[in-house]
């Protein structure tokens, strides 16, 4: 029986490991962390991500873990409502859904663990790759254990140790912001509707929504060069001063619940090459995404479908040849890369528009004066860009 080692038990690694286990492929999933309760994990499942889970037969898992759908998006400029968009955008769509990623990962691994051909190795990091005749042949763990594999898959995120050990280059793209991440107590006023608020007030920008586990999540855009003094800011006062009156009142009332922010360094880029013989990178290990519109988890799930379509038939072959595995790896990148390129460009366009408004008081003044005229134009422009971010560039179908 062929054996696959997957490094990283995030959405990419956990779902692919489960698919392989279901298909009778021996798989070992390695995760360095002791648990999945990180400070921040993406929660937004777009229709494309929900469709991927449905194709994998995993939607029932969502019903067993904390989740809730968005009801609408609202955009504010200098305390005035620019426009609102209801969820879902189309009758045939599933609404964007916020899901507890730690609970999702725990549920995926619990299901995979019901298969005898699956092993979960937790709290142990990969130290290095094993090589044989210029081909990756397994991994060495930091407890000195060595695991042989017909294929190693690096799904260990934007700081991938697998990528580094394979000497695969990550081309970084220019970024204009990092994110400060806050948690704030919720209130009944925000539970009537679950709205994702995007707020731009002068050069201050942030997004706010009710997270899947109940509290409010707030992501503050920290422009380049602004990371040095953020610890000195009176954040309850700053957040309230940048907010529309209804939100400022809430932030003032619950100021004592605003947790100390966590700095999330944004990494955006793409590997020119996602593979070497015996090894494949997927998800953020191959193409770290901007946080704009929660594309990381959704693109990762679509990576999984394409990788499974190509790899499962080869790995299940009675006459398994390593050359056959290696021949599929460039095909996976070739199928996924165009969508990743397009989505990263759309994310960059959205970030650039917000940056332009933030830096130009004259432009903001003009927009504010012409809101009645511009509102339908701005709403339509945003909707057109979101269609591909929500649904993917083209249809992807699981065939195994």
PADREN-859495 format. One record per residue (C-alpha): x, y, z; residue number from 1; residue in one letter. Coordinates in steps of 0.05 Angstrom, whole numbers, plus 5000, padded with zeros to 4 digits. Each point is the difference from the previous one (the first is absolute). Layout:
N
pt east=X north=Y up=Z num=NUM residu=A $
...
//
This chain:
400
pt east=5000 north=5000 up=5000 num=1 residu=X $
pt east=5025 north=5070 up=4983 num=2 residu=X $
pt east=5014 north=5047 up=5058 num=3 residu=X $
pt east=4991 north=5076 up=5002 num=4 residu=X $
pt east=5026 north=5047 up=5053 num=5 residu=X $
pt east=4963 north=5066 up=5008 num=6 residu=X $
pt east=5034 north=5054 up=5041 num=7 residu=X $
pt east=4951 north=5050 up=5031 num=8 residu=X $
pt east=4931 north=4984 up=5027 num=9 residu=X $
pt east=4965 north=5064 up=4979 num=10 residu=X $
pt east=4941 north=5000 up=4951 num=11 residu=X $
pt east=5044 north=4976 up=4942 num=12 residu=X $
pt east=5035 north=4944 up=5037 num=13 residu=X $
pt east=4940 north=4975 up=5040 num=14 residu=X $
pt east=4951 north=4996 up=4942 num=15 residu=X $
pt east=5050 north=4969 up=4952 num=16 residu=X $
pt east=5021 north=4949 up=5053 num=17 residu=X $
pt east=4927 north=4981 up=5010 num=18 residu=X $
pt east=4988 north=4992 up=4925 num=19 residu=X $
pt east=5062 north=4956 up=4993 num=20 residu=X $
pt east=4979 north=4958 up=5059 num=21 residu=X $
pt east=4931 north=4990 up=4971 num=22 residu=X $
pt east=5031 north=4978 up=4935 num=23 residu=X $
pt east=5043 north=4946 up=5034 num=24 residu=X $
pt east=5066 north=5037 up=4996 num=25 residu=X $
pt east=5046 north=4995 up=5061 num=26 residu=X $
pt east=5010 north=5071 up=5026 num=27 residu=X $
pt east=5037 north=5030 up=5058 num=28 residu=X $
pt east=4981 north=5071 up=5020 num=29 residu=X $
pt east=5052 north=5038 up=5040 num=30 residu=X $
pt east=4984 north=5062 up=5041 num=31 residu=X $
pt east=5051 north=5039 up=5042 num=32 residu=X $
pt east=4948 north=5035 up=5044 num=33 residu=X $
pt east=4971 north=4968 up=5062 num=34 residu=X $
pt east=4930 north=5024 up=4983 num=35 residu=X $
pt east=4963 north=5042 up=4948 num=36 residu=X $
pt east=4984 north=5059 up=5046 num=37 residu=X $
pt east=5043 north=5053 up=4968 num=38 residu=X $
pt east=4987 north=5074 up=5011 num=39 residu=X $
pt east=4973 north=5007 up=4930 num=40 residu=X $
pt east=4973 north=4951 up=4949 num=41 residu=X $
pt east=4960 north=5020 up=4939 num=42 residu=X $
pt east=4925 north=4988 up=5010 num=43 residu=X $
pt east=4968 north=5021 up=4934 num=44 residu=X $
pt east=4976 north=4945 up=4954 num=45 residu=X $
pt east=4979 north=5031 up=4934 num=46 residu=X $
pt east=4952 north=4963 up=4953 num=47 residu=X $
pt east=5061 north=4970 up=4966 num=48 residu=X $
pt east=5026 north=4971 up=5065 num=49 residu=X $
pt east=4931 north=4974 up=5020 num=50 residu=X $
pt east=4993 north=4968 up=4932 num=51 residu=X $
pt east=5068 north=4966 up=5009 num=52 residu=X $
pt east=4979 north=4972 up=5068 num=53 residu=X $
pt east=4934 north=4977 up=4971 num=54 residu=X $
pt east=5035 north=4963 up=4943 num=55 residu=X $
pt east=5044 north=4966 up=5052 num=56 residu=X $
pt east=4938 north=4979 up=5039 num=57 residu=X $
pt east=5021 north=5043 up=5060 num=58 residu=X $
pt east=4944 north=5051 up=5006 num=59 residu=X $
pt east=4966 north=4958 up=5055 num=60 residu=X $
pt east=5061 north=5015 up=5044 num=61 residu=X $
pt east=4981 north=5074 up=5000 num=62 residu=X $
pt east=4934 north=4984 up=5033 num=63 residu=X $
pt east=5037 north=4970 up=5059 num=64 residu=X $
pt east=5047 north=5058 up=5014 num=65 residu=X $
pt east=4992 north=5075 up=5014 num=66 residu=X $
pt east=4982 north=5037 up=4936 num=67 residu=X $
pt east=4952 north=5052 up=4974 num=68 residu=X $
pt east=4985 north=5033 up=4934 num=69 residu=X $
pt east=5010 north=5074 up=4983 num=70 residu=X $
pt east=4936 north=5039 up=4987 num=71 residu=X $
pt east=5031 north=5060 up=4966 num=72 residu=X $
pt east=5061 north=5043 up=4985 num=73 residu=X $
pt east=5000 north=5075 up=5017 num=74 residu=X $
pt east=5051 north=5051 up=4979 num=75 residu=X $
pt east=5011 north=5066 up=5036 num=76 residu=X $
pt east=5040 north=5060 up=4977 num=77 residu=X $
pt east=5013 north=5056 up=5051 num=78 residu=X $
pt east=4941 north=4975 up=5042 num=79 residu=X $
pt east=4950 north=4998 up=4943 num=80 residu=X $
pt east=4972 north=4936 up=4970 num=81 residu=X $
pt east=5026 north=4992 up=4929 num=82 residu=X $
pt east=4961 north=4938 up=4982 num=83 residu=X $
pt east=4973 north=4934 up=5026 num=84 residu=X $
pt east=4999 north=4931 up=4967 num=85 residu=X $
pt east=4956 north=4944 up=5025 num=86 residu=X $
pt east=5023 north=4927 up=5006 num=87 residu=X $
pt east=4997 north=4957 up=4960 num=88 residu=X $
pt east=5013 north=5040 up=4936 num=89 residu=X $
pt east=4960 north=4951 up=4957 num=90 residu=X $
pt east=4943 north=4952 up=5014 num=91 residu=X $
pt east=5043 north=4940 up=4979 num=92 residu=X $
pt east=5057 north=5019 up=5047 num=93 residu=X $
pt east=5015 north=4980 up=5071 num=94 residu=X $
pt east=5012 north=5061 up=5044 num=95 residu=X $
pt east=5070 north=5014 up=5025 num=96 residu=X $
pt east=5006 north=4961 up=5064 num=97 residu=X $
pt east=5045 north=5011 up=5060 num=98 residu=X $
pt east=5026 north=4935 up=5030 num=99 residu=X $
pt east=5043 north=4985 up=5060 num=100 residu=X $
pt east=5063 north=4975 up=4966 num=101 residu=X $
pt east=5028 north=4965 up=5061 num=102 residu=X $
pt east=4935 north=4961 up=5008 num=103 residu=X $
pt east=5000 north=4984 up=4926 num=104 residu=X $
pt east=5071 north=4973 up=5001 num=105 residu=X $
pt east=4986 north=4959 up=5062 num=106 residu=X $
pt east=4938 north=4970 up=4967 num=107 residu=X $
pt east=5037 north=4984 up=4935 num=108 residu=X $
pt east=5056 north=4965 up=5037 num=109 residu=X $
pt east=4951 north=4962 up=5044 num=110 residu=X $
pt east=4967 north=4973 up=4937 num=111 residu=X $
pt east=5066 north=4983 up=4966 num=112 residu=X $
pt east=5021 north=4963 up=5063 num=113 residu=X $
pt east=4944 north=4949 up=4989 num=114 residu=X $
pt east=5041 north=4973 up=4942 num=115 residu=X $
pt east=5055 north=4950 up=5016 num=116 residu=X $
pt east=5044 north=5027 up=4944 num=117 residu=X $
pt east=5004 north=5070 up=5033 num=118 residu=X $
pt east=5048 north=5023 up=5054 num=119 residu=X $
pt east=5001 north=5068 up=5033 num=120 residu=X $
pt east=5067 north=5021 up=5028 num=121 residu=X $
pt east=4991 north=5062 up=5044 num=122 residu=X $
pt east=5047 north=5045 up=5040 num=123 residu=X $
pt east=5059 north=4979 up=4957 num=124 residu=X $
pt east=5032 north=5045 up=4948 num=125 residu=X $
pt east=5033 north=4980 up=4935 num=126 residu=X $
pt east=5074 north=5014 up=5005 num=127 residu=X $
pt east=5022 north=4981 up=4930 num=128 residu=X $
pt east=4984 north=4962 up=4937 num=129 residu=X $
pt east=5028 north=4932 up=4981 num=130 residu=X $
pt east=5029 north=4993 up=4931 num=131 residu=X $
pt east=5017 north=4941 up=4956 num=132 residu=X $
pt east=5032 north=5009 up=4932 num=133 residu=X $
pt east=4978 north=5074 up=4996 num=134 residu=X $
pt east=4929 north=4983 up=5018 num=135 residu=X $
pt east=4964 north=5015 up=5066 num=136 residu=X $
pt east=4988 north=4933 up=5034 num=137 residu=X $
pt east=4972 north=5020 up=5067 num=138 residu=X $
pt east=5009 north=5046 up=5060 num=139 residu=X $
pt east=5042 north=5002 up=5063 num=140 residu=X $
pt east=4964 north=5024 up=5063 num=141 residu=X $
pt east=5032 north=5040 up=5056 num=142 residu=X $
pt east=4994 north=4938 up=5045 num=143 residu=X $
pt east=5048 north=4965 up=4951 num=144 residu=X $
pt east=4945 north=4956 up=4971 num=145 residu=X $
pt east=5006 north=4990 up=4925 num=146 residu=X $
pt east=4939 north=4985 up=4958 num=147 residu=X $
pt east=5006 north=4974 up=4929 num=148 residu=X $
pt east=4949 north=5023 up=4948 num=149 residu=X $
pt east=4984 north=4992 up=4927 num=150 residu=X $
pt east=4977 north=5073 up=5002 num=151 residu=X $
pt east=5008 north=5057 up=5050 num=152 residu=X $
pt east=4950 north=5056 up=4998 num=153 residu=X $
pt east=5018 north=5067 up=5032 num=154 residu=X $
pt east=4936 north=5031 up=5028 num=155 residu=X $
pt east=5035 north=5036 up=5057 num=156 residu=X $
pt east=4981 north=5072 up=4985 num=157 residu=X $
pt east=5033 north=5064 up=4978 num=158 residu=X $
pt east=5063 north=4987 up=5041 num=159 residu=X $
pt east=5006 north=4929 up=4973 num=160 residu=X $
pt east=5060 north=4961 up=5026 num=161 residu=X $
pt east=4987 north=4949 up=4944 num=162 residu=X $
pt east=5007 north=5055 up=4948 num=163 residu=X $
pt east=5065 north=5024 up=5031 num=164 residu=X $
pt east=5030 north=4931 up=5004 num=165 residu=X $
pt east=4981 north=4985 up=4928 num=166 residu=X $
pt east=5034 north=5066 up=4978 num=167 residu=X $
pt east=4936 north=5023 up=4966 num=168 residu=X $
pt east=4999 north=5076 up=4991 num=169 residu=X $
pt east=4942 north=5042 up=5025 num=170 residu=X $
pt east=4993 north=5065 up=4961 num=171 residu=X $
pt east=4973 north=5053 up=5048 num=172 residu=X $
pt east=4954 north=5053 up=4973 num=173 residu=X $
pt east=4999 north=5071 up=5025 num=174 residu=X $
pt east=4953 north=5009 up=5058 num=175 residu=X $
pt east=4970 north=5065 up=5026 num=176 residu=X $
pt east=4974 north=4978 up=5068 num=177 residu=X $
pt east=5003 north=4952 up=5058 num=178 residu=X $
pt east=4941 north=4985 up=5045 num=179 residu=X $
pt east=4988 north=5011 up=5074 num=180 residu=X $
pt east=4949 north=4949 up=5024 num=181 residu=X $
pt east=4953 north=5016 up=5058 num=182 residu=X $
pt east=4945 north=4962 up=5036 num=183 residu=X $
pt east=4943 north=5038 up=5031 num=184 residu=X $
pt east=4939 north=4978 up=5039 num=185 residu=X $
pt east=4936 north=4993 up=4960 num=186 residu=X $
pt east=4932 north=5027 up=5019 num=187 residu=X $
pt east=4927 north=4984 up=4980 num=188 residu=X $
pt east=5002 north=5061 up=4954 num=189 residu=X $
pt east=5050 north=4965 up=4954 num=190 residu=X $
pt east=4963 north=4933 up=5002 num=191 residu=X $
pt east=4938 north=5023 up=4963 num=192 residu=X $
pt east=5038 north=4998 up=4935 num=193 residu=X $
pt east=5069 north=4972 up=4987 num=194 residu=X $
pt east=5032 north=5055 up=4959 num=195 residu=X $
pt east=5071 north=5007 up=4976 num=196 residu=X $
pt east=5017 north=5074 up=5008 num=197 residu=X $
pt east=5056 north=5032 up=4958 num=198 residu=X $
pt east=5016 north=5068 up=5027 num=199 residu=X $
pt east=5045 north=5054 up=4972 num=200 residu=X $
pt east=5006 north=5065 up=5039 num=201 residu=X $
pt east=5054 north=5046 up=4974 num=202 residu=X $
pt east=5062 north=4957 up=4995 num=203 residu=X $
pt east=4974 north=4950 up=5052 num=204 residu=X $
pt east=4970 north=4935 up=4974 num=205 residu=X $
pt east=4974 north=4938 up=5034 num=206 residu=X $
pt east=4951 north=4943 up=4993 num=207 residu=X $
pt east=4954 north=4972 up=5054 num=208 residu=X $
pt east=4955 north=4940 up=5005 num=209 residu=X $
pt east=4972 north=4952 up=5051 num=210 residu=X $
pt east=5045 north=4939 up=5001 num=211 residu=X $
pt east=4975 north=4928 up=4998 num=212 residu=X $
pt east=5010 north=4991 up=5075 num=213 residu=X $
pt east=4962 north=5062 up=5021 num=214 residu=X $
pt east=5046 north=5059 up=5012 num=215 residu=X $
pt east=5012 north=5057 up=4952 num=216 residu=X $
pt east=5063 north=4995 up=4957 num=217 residu=X $
pt east=5033 north=5065 up=4977 num=218 residu=X $
pt east=5057 north=5005 up=4950 num=219 residu=X $
pt east=5035 north=5068 up=4999 num=220 residu=X $
pt east=5040 north=5016 up=4938 num=221 residu=X $
pt east=5070 north=5022 up=5021 num=222 residu=X $
pt east=5035 north=5036 up=4944 num=223 residu=X $
pt east=5073 north=4987 up=4985 num=224 residu=X $
pt east=5044 north=5038 up=5049 num=225 residu=X $
pt east=4945 north=5002 up=5052 num=226 residu=X $
pt east=5019 north=4936 up=5036 num=227 residu=X $
pt east=5051 north=5031 up=5048 num=228 residu=X $
pt east=4954 north=5042 up=5045 num=229 residu=X $
pt east=4935 north=4961 up=5000 num=230 residu=X $
pt east=5012 north=4974 up=5071 num=231 residu=X $
pt east=4997 north=5071 up=5026 num=232 residu=X $
pt east=4931 north=5016 up=4971 num=233 residu=X $
pt east=4937 north=5008 up=5042 num=234 residu=X $
pt east=4963 north=4949 up=4959 num=235 residu=X $
pt east=4931 north=5005 up=5031 num=236 residu=X $
pt east=5001 north=5075 up=4986 num=237 residu=X $
pt east=5031 north=4992 up=4931 num=238 residu=X $
pt east=4950 north=4947 up=4978 num=239 residu=X $
pt east=4941 north=5041 up=5026 num=240 residu=X $
pt east=5024 north=5063 up=4966 num=241 residu=X $
pt east=5006 north=4964 up=4933 num=242 residu=X $
pt east=4931 north=4968 up=5004 num=243 residu=X $
pt east=4929 north=5021 up=4979 num=244 residu=X $
pt east=4959 north=5023 up=5061 num=245 residu=X $
pt east=4964 north=4933 up=5011 num=246 residu=X $
pt east=5066 north=4962 up=5002 num=247 residu=X $
pt east=5037 north=5054 up=5040 num=248 residu=X $
pt east=4947 north=4994 up=5054 num=249 residu=X $
pt east=5010 north=4925 up=5004 num=250 residu=X $
pt east=5075 north=5005 up=5003 num=251 residu=X $
pt east=4996 north=5052 up=5055 num=252 residu=X $
pt east=4951 north=4958 up=5040 num=253 residu=X $
pt east=5042 north=4937 up=4993 num=254 residu=X $
pt east=5069 north=5033 up=5002 num=255 residu=X $
pt east=5023 north=4956 up=5057 num=256 residu=X $
pt east=4989 north=4938 up=4959 num=257 residu=X $
pt east=5045 north=5021 up=4942 num=258 residu=X $
pt east=5057 north=4951 up=5003 num=259 residu=X $
pt east=5071 north=5021 up=4986 num=260 residu=X $
pt east=5010 north=4998 up=4925 num=261 residu=X $
pt east=5042 north=4948 up=4965 num=262 residu=X $
pt east=5044 north=5022 up=4941 num=263 residu=X $
pt east=4988 north=4956 up=4939 num=264 residu=X $
pt east=5055 north=5010 up=4949 num=265 residu=X $
pt east=4970 north=4995 up=4931 num=266 residu=X $
pt east=5040 north=4957 up=4951 num=267 residu=X $
pt east=4977 north=4998 up=4927 num=268 residu=X $
pt east=5038 north=4963 up=4946 num=269 residu=X $
pt east=5004 north=4939 up=4956 num=270 residu=X $
pt east=5052 north=4947 up=4985 num=271 residu=X $
pt east=5020 north=4997 up=4927 num=272 residu=X $
pt east=5007 north=4925 up=5010 num=273 residu=X $
pt east=4957 north=4961 up=5049 num=274 residu=X $
pt east=5036 north=4934 up=4996 num=275 residu=X $
pt east=5063 north=4960 up=4996 num=276 residu=X $
pt east=5003 north=4925 up=4987 num=277 residu=X $
pt east=4964 north=4966 up=5057 num=278 residu=X $
pt east=4972 north=5065 up=5030 num=279 residu=X $
pt east=4942 north=5047 up=4988 num=280 residu=X $
pt east=4980 north=5066 up=5034 num=281 residu=X $
pt east=4927 north=5019 up=5008 num=282 residu=X $
pt east=4961 north=5057 up=5033 num=283 residu=X $
pt east=5037 north=5056 up=5033 num=284 residu=X $
pt east=5065 north=4961 up=4995 num=285 residu=X $
pt east=4997 north=5010 up=4924 num=286 residu=X $
pt east=4961 north=5066 up=4996 num=287 residu=X $
pt east=4989 north=5040 up=5064 num=288 residu=X $
pt east=4938 north=5043 up=4991 num=289 residu=X $
pt east=4981 north=5069 up=5024 num=290 residu=X $
pt east=4947 north=4999 up=5055 num=291 residu=X $
pt east=4953 north=5040 up=4956 num=292 residu=X $
pt east=4934 north=4961 up=4992 num=293 residu=X $
pt east=5026 north=4938 up=5036 num=294 residu=X $
pt east=5029 north=4967 up=4938 num=295 residu=X $
pt east=5053 north=4958 up=5035 num=296 residu=X $
pt east=4955 north=4944 up=5025 num=297 residu=X $
pt east=4956 north=5001 up=4938 num=298 residu=X $
pt east=5058 north=4995 up=4951 num=299 residu=X $
pt east=5031 north=4945 up=5043 num=300 residu=X $
pt east=4938 north=4957 up=4996 num=301 residu=X $
pt east=4999 north=5008 up=4925 num=302 residu=X $
pt east=5073 north=4980 up=4997 num=303 residu=X $
pt east=4981 north=4937 up=5037 num=304 residu=X $
pt east=4948 north=4980 up=4949 num=305 residu=X $
pt east=5047 north=5009 up=4941 num=306 residu=X $
pt east=5057 north=4964 up=5035 num=307 residu=X $
pt east=4955 north=4941 up=5019 num=308 residu=X $
pt east=4974 north=4994 up=4929 num=309 residu=X $
pt east=5071 north=4993 up=4973 num=310 residu=X $
pt east=5033 north=4961 up=5056 num=311 residu=X $
pt east=4949 north=4949 up=5023 num=312 residu=X $
pt east=4998 north=4958 up=4936 num=313 residu=X $
pt east=5076 north=4998 up=4998 num=314 residu=X $
pt east=5010 north=4984 up=5074 num=315 residu=X $
pt east=4948 north=4944 up=4996 num=316 residu=X $
pt east=5034 north=4967 up=4940 num=317 residu=X $
pt east=5022 north=4929 up=5011 num=318 residu=X $
pt east=5063 north=5016 up=4960 num=319 residu=X $
pt east=5020 north=5064 up=5035 num=320 residu=X $
pt east=5059 north=5035 up=4969 num=321 residu=X $
pt east=5031 north=5062 up=5031 num=322 residu=X $
pt east=5008 north=5029 up=4930 num=323 residu=X $
pt east=4924 north=4997 up=4993 num=324 residu=X $
pt east=4990 north=5039 up=5064 num=325 residu=X $
pt east=5052 north=5052 up=4981 num=326 residu=X $
pt east=4967 north=5009 up=4931 num=327 residu=X $
pt east=4935 north=5021 up=5033 num=328 residu=X $
pt east=5030 north=5055 up=5043 num=329 residu=X $
pt east=5010 north=5053 up=4945 num=330 residu=X $
pt east=4929 north=4985 up=4975 num=331 residu=X $
pt east=4972 north=5019 up=5069 num=332 residu=X $
pt east=5037 north=5066 up=5000 num=333 residu=X $
pt east=4980 north=5014 up=4928 num=334 residu=X $
pt east=4926 north=4990 up=5016 num=335 residu=X $
pt east=5000 north=5041 up=5064 num=336 residu=X $
pt east=5048 north=5057 up=4985 num=337 residu=X $
pt east=4956 north=5042 up=4953 num=338 residu=X $
pt east=4946 north=5006 up=5054 num=339 residu=X $
pt east=5050 north=5018 up=5054 num=340 residu=X $
pt east=5031 north=5054 up=4955 num=341 residu=X $
pt east=4931 north=5029 up=4985 num=342 residu=X $
pt east=4976 north=4999 up=5072 num=343 residu=X $
pt east=5064 north=5033 up=5026 num=344 residu=X $
pt east=4991 north=5055 up=4948 num=345 residu=X $
pt east=4927 north=5011 up=5021 num=346 residu=X $
pt east=5022 north=5005 up=5073 num=347 residu=X $
pt east=5054 north=5050 up=4981 num=348 residu=X $
pt east=4949 north=5042 up=4962 num=349 residu=X $
pt east=4954 north=5003 up=5061 num=350 residu=X $
pt east=5058 north=5019 up=5045 num=351 residu=X $
pt east=5023 north=5054 up=4951 num=352 residu=X $
pt east=4931 north=5032 up=4998 num=353 residu=X $
pt east=4996 north=5005 up=5075 num=354 residu=X $
pt east=5071 north=5028 up=5003 num=355 residu=X $
pt east=4983 north=5052 up=4948 num=356 residu=X $
pt east=4939 north=5024 up=5038 num=357 residu=X $
pt east=5039 north=5001 up=5065 num=358 residu=X $
pt east=5055 north=5043 up=4971 num=359 residu=X $
pt east=4956 north=5050 up=4962 num=360 residu=X $
pt east=4956 north=5047 up=5041 num=361 residu=X $
pt east=4976 north=5032 up=4935 num=362 residu=X $
pt east=4977 north=4933 up=4972 num=363 residu=X $
pt east=4964 north=4983 up=5065 num=364 residu=X $
pt east=4967 north=5068 up=5001 num=365 residu=X $
pt east=4977 north=4991 up=4928 num=366 residu=X $
pt east=4972 north=4931 up=5014 num=367 residu=X $
pt east=4963 north=5025 up=5061 num=368 residu=X $
pt east=4968 north=5057 up=4962 num=369 residu=X $
pt east=4978 north=4953 up=4944 num=370 residu=X $
pt east=4978 north=4940 up=5042 num=371 residu=X $
pt east=4928 north=4998 up=4972 num=372 residu=X $
pt east=5028 north=4997 up=4929 num=373 residu=X $
pt east=5060 north=4956 up=5014 num=374 residu=X $
pt east=4968 north=4950 up=5047 num=375 residu=X $
pt east=4971 north=4954 up=4945 num=376 residu=X $
pt east=5064 north=5006 up=4959 num=377 residu=X $
pt east=5045 north=4982 up=5058 num=378 residu=X $
pt east=4955 north=4943 up=5022 num=379 residu=X $
pt east=4999 north=4971 up=4930 num=380 residu=X $
pt east=5076 north=5007 up=4992 num=381 residu=X $
pt east=5012 north=4964 up=5066 num=382 residu=X $
pt east=4951 north=4945 up=4983 num=383 residu=X $
pt east=5033 north=4986 up=4933 num=384 residu=X $
pt east=5068 north=4992 up=5033 num=385 residu=X $
pt east=4972 north=4956 up=5054 num=386 residu=X $
pt east=4968 north=4949 up=4954 num=387 residu=X $
pt east=5068 north=4968 up=4983 num=388 residu=X $
pt east=5025 north=5007 up=5071 num=389 residu=X $
pt east=4938 north=4964 up=5025 num=390 residu=X $
pt east=4991 north=4947 up=4946 num=391 residu=X $
pt east=5070 north=4989 up=4973 num=392 residu=X $
pt east=5024 north=5014 up=4930 num=393 residu=X $
pt east=4973 north=4936 up=4970 num=394 residu=X $
pt east=4962 north=4938 up=5023 num=395 residu=X $
pt east=5039 north=4946 up=5036 num=396 residu=X $
pt east=4970 north=4930 up=5006 num=397 residu=X $
pt east=5024 north=4944 up=5045 num=398 residu=X $
pt east=5006 north=4936 up=4957 num=399 residu=X $
pt east=5028 north=4949 up=5050 num=400 residu=X $
//
